[in-house]
């Protein structure tokens, strides 16, 4: 069972003078809540647990924080500055030698290395494996949303945009990040799953074909809902207002949870998502009507060309 030594956390909470502590876990870690609550109660704190869904550091339980002195958010790094919030990342270990499985795909001598928050603590060892095999490795810092070297998010691929790198090696599970990197950088991208050892080249072409079909269907829409998230790190009202100005048929809609049922009930012919960028790309098959990204809506409105297609990122 994953349970970090809580001594540093207890010290940090006492330094802040906290008495009542709120805990928030993403879906995959929620079963750890009771163990952490018990440890903090033993240390003398009152504890609240947020039971609402949580999809990342952009989705802080601020309502629960209002009932406590400090919120401890587990599993992620901060995407913005927040008072009275402590972030406790979740580390997933693996043997760095697994990177040797990617070597047959690394044809050049310069590689940009990126990964997710769960594996950033292994960056130095990963660099060493690649360097020992004659590869020049670039590991960059991204935006303010990705505070660690080499860290990428599903909404921020800046750490992969390193001038001079010939290709990108993404180390992590799943292919969404790797596909996003391929579209954002237009470079060759190799994805290595460090848990299975599987390496493969990734292209964004299939996703782009799907998105083109969605955009063509969206051209028939008589009305458009511009979705604005009310979540702490996703709210992009200025962007939504810009998008709304592009069409007389567009209206801004605020939502906390973007679900197929809610979109169906609202009844718009098409939506533009300014909340979590992954919603449009990952969940389109679940939605009753087209859900576009902001750059896609700009293409539909004629202020951007298809050749200038860009994956949606949050600065």
Order of alpha helices (4+ residues) and beta strands (2+ residues): alpha-beta-alpha-beta-alpha-beta-beta-beta-alpha-beta-beta-alpha-beta-beta-alpha-beta-alpha-beta-alpha-beta-alpha-beta-alpha
